[in-house]
Amino acid sequence: MVTILALAAAVLYGTADFLGGVASRRASVFAVLAMTVPAGAVVVVAVALLGQAPWLGGLLGHGLGSSTLFGNWGAVGWAAASGVCGSSGLIAFYAGFAAAPISVVAPVAALVSTVLPVGVAISGGERLTASMVAGGLICLAAIVMVSMPPARRGGPDGGRPRGSQDGDGRHDTASRLRGLGYGVAAGAGFGLFFLCLKNAGQSGVLWPVAVSRTAGTMVAFGIALATRTRPWRHAGGGTGVIALVSGAIDAAANVCYVLATRAGLFGLAVVITSLYPGMTVLLARWLLGEQMRWLQRAGLLLAAIGIVLLTR
């Protein structure tokens, strides 16, 4: 069950990232963030409230709409912290895309966001079989390979930000170091999000996610206010709809992830969930016609092999 739920979370996270990326091409990152995060919060809060109804509680499943979270202020703190960490990770992630090579930021963020919670799980006493260890290592390699975007055309810098290199390559080195920093910061934010949401999820499923999304909404609105970003100005032309759908799907991914952490080993759930870049790449290929590098294709194949080993 943990494999199915974690795979569902990966598919949903990857789809949400794809839609968020499409919206970000039409509007500023802060405007998109201020639309996607609140949309997810509204959806989860509404479903959590409906889950309190006796006639619907059975359909949602035992404990999904449980209000026990509010009797456990520690869980509320974990849930709020997860929202802040997740939004902070997204900010560092997108800021890195604008200031450094994507080919550095994306794989570093994906790797750190997986290694951090898995390391905590192992130090906490989780024991993995040899097959799981092999599968986990293969999935880590797959995450990095799938996250490598194709090089951009039109310049000798292979898609690096403008001004990122000069004749002796010193600026190129500086841009890659910036990319490393942004990637580590984003990955740490995502990894802490996984850890905090897992801890909050012990007191229910929907309410921890609702609190997490609400805290993330406050961060997103705060940034929009600080940068004088007005999201409603970018809501036309379908951009707003795409951003709202992205937020709703991301919230559903949060629910699947929490369920996965409760169904089995935490480290296993994190590794499989972190394969979400593969779905983003596939959607970009199918819907936008973007070309896949051989490295990405090999990464998808490795991911499939890793999942088989993890579930043996």
N, C-alpha and C positions, 0 to 999 in steps of 0.2 A: 504493500500500500504506500509506503514512504516513497518508493520509486515513482509510482504513478502521480502522486501529488506533487512531488518535486519537479517532475517533467512538465506537469501542467503549469506550475509556477514559472518554469523556464520559458515555456512557449508564450505565456501571457506577458511576462516581463519583456521578452524580446519583441513582441508585437507592440507593446506600449512604447518601447524605446524607438521603434521604427516610426510610429505615428508621431511621437514627439519630435523626432528628427525632421520629418516632413513639415510639421508646423513651424519648426525653428528656421526652416529655409524661407518662410514667408513673413516671419515676425521675429522680434528680438527674443533672446533666450529667457530674459526675465519676464517678458510678457507671457510666453508660453508656460513658464513655471507657475505664474500667478493664475493660470487657467486650469492646468492639469491637476495640480495638487488639491485645490478646493473641490474640483469635480469628483475626485475619488473620495474625499471626505464626506460630501453630501450623499453619495451612493451608499457608503458603508454605514453611516449614521442612520440613514433611512431603513436599511435592511436590518440593522441591529435593533432599532425600535420595533419594527415589525416582528422581529424574533421573540419579543416579549409576549406577543399574543399567543394564547394557548392553542388556538387552531392552526397557527403557523409554526409553532416551535418544533413540532415533530418533523415538518418538512425540511427545516433548516438543519436538523440534527441536534442531538443532545449536547448542550453546552455552547452551541454556536452563538446564541443570542444571550448568553448568561450575563446577568448584571453583577455577578460576584466581583468583577473588577473593581467596582466602586467601594467595595468593602475592604479592598487591599490597596492601600495607597502606594505601597512599593511597586505594585504592578502598574499603577497609573504613571509613576515616575519612569519606569522602564519604557512604557509605551510612548510617553512624551519625548523621552530621550531618543528613541528610535526615529521619530519624525524629524527631530532637529538634525540628527546625524545623516539621515537619508537626503534631506534637502541640501545640507551643507556639501555632501558628496556630489550631488548633481551640479551645484554651483562650481565646485572645483573642476569637475569633469568637463563642463562646457567652456569654462574659462580657459582650461588647458587646450581645448580644440582651437581657440581663437589666438592663443599666444605661443603655441609650440607644435611640433610635429604630431599629428594624430597617431602615426605609427609608433610613437613612444608612449603617449598618454594612455591610449586604450588598452594595450596589453598589460602595462604596469598596473593600471587600476583593476583590471579583471583578476590579475594574479594576487594582488594584495588583498582584495575583497574576499578571496577564497582562502588564502593561507591563514589570515588572521583568525577567523572563527573556527577553522579546522584545528589550528594550533591550540586554541582555548579548549575545544572539545576533547582533544587528546590529553592535554594536561589535566582536564577534569576527570579523567578516568575511563573515557571511552576506549574500547579495544577493538581494533579492526583486524580482520583476517588478512592473510597474505594476498588473497585475490582482491580484497577491497583496497589494500594499499597500492597494488599494481594498477587497479582501475582508477584510483584517485590520482595517481601520478600521470597516467595517460590523459585523464580529463583535464588536469592542469595544463599540460602541453597543448591540448586541443583548444582550451580557452584562449591561450596566447595566440595560437595560430589563426583561429577564426577571427580574433579581434584585430588582426593586421589588415588595415584598409589598403585598397589598391593605390599605387602612387599616382599623384595627379600629373596631368600633362601640362605643357606650356612653359616650362622653366627648368633650368639646370638643377634646381634644389629639390626636385622630386616631391613637390607639394608642401614644402615647409613654408611657414609664414614669411611674408615679405620682409626683407631685411634680416633674415636669419643666418646669412653667411656672407663672408667677404672673400677676398682673394686667398687669405691664408687659413680660412675655415674657422677662425676663432668664434665668430657669431654663430656658426653652425653648432659648435660644441656648446655654446651658451644656451641655444634654443633647446638642445636635447637635454641639457641639465634642467632647464625649466620644465620640460615635458616630464622628466623623471619626478620632479617635485610635485607637479600637479597630479600626476598619476598616483603617486603614493598618497597624497592628500585625499583624492577622490576614492581610492580603494579603501583607505582607512575609514572614511565616512560610510561607505557601503558595508564594509565588514562590521563596523559597530552597529549599523542599522540591523543587520542580520542577528547579531548577538542580543541587542536590546529587545527586538521584537520577539525573539524566541523566549526570553525570560518573561516578557509581559504576557505572552500567549499561554502561560501556565494557568492563568486565571480566566480563560475563555478564549474566544477567537475573534468574533466580530468587534466587541468593545475595545480590545487592545488595538486593533487595526484602526478603529474609528478615532481613538485618542491620538494615535500616531499620525494619522492624516491631518487631524485638526492642528496638532503642533507644527507639522510641516507647512500647513496653510498659513499659520501666523508668521513663519519664517519667510515664506514666499511673498506675502503681502508686505512684510517689513522691508524686504529688499526692493520690491516694486515702488514703495513709498520713498525709500532712500534714494533711488535712482530716477525718481519722477517718471516711472514707466506707467503708462495707462493701457492695461490689457484690452479694454473694450474698443480701443482704436484699431486693434488688429483682429477683431473677431469676425470681420467680413470675409467674403470670398471662400467660405468653407474652412478657414483656418481655425476659427473658434470651435467649430464642430469637431474637427480632427483632434484638437487639444483636449476637449472635454471627453471624447471617446478614449483617448490615450489615458487620461486620468482614471476613468472608470475601470479600464482593463488593468491598469497598474494596481488599483485597489483590490481587484479580484485576485491578482497574483499574490498580493500580500496575504490574503486569506488562505490560499493554497499553500503558501510557504509555511505559515504558522501550523496548519494542519499536518504538513509533512514533518515538521520538527517534533510533533506530538505522536506521530505514528511510528517513529523508529529512531535510529541514530542521528544525532544532530549533524555530525560531520558529513555523513552520507547525504543528508538533505541539502546541505550547503553546496557540496561539490556538484551535485546534479542540477540544482537551481542555477548555479553560476554558469551553466552552459547556455544561458539566454542569448549571448551574442550570435550564436549560430542561427537562431530564428530571425534575428534582425537582418543578418546577411542574406538569408534565403528570401525574405520578403523584398529586400532591395533588388535582388536578382529577378524575382518573379514579377513584381509590380512596377519597378522602375527601369528594368533592363540593365542594371549595373553588372559589370563583368566581375566574375570571381577569380581571384588569383589561385594558382595551383596550391599555394600554401593554405588558403582557406578551405579548398576542397579536401585536402589531406586532413585538415583539422576536424572537419565534419565527420570524416571516416573514423578518425581516432576517437572522437566523442562517442560514436556508436559502440566501438570496441570497449571503451572505458565503462560505459553504462552496463554492458553485458557482464563485465568482470565484477562491477560493484554489486550486481544483483545475484551473483552466484552463491 
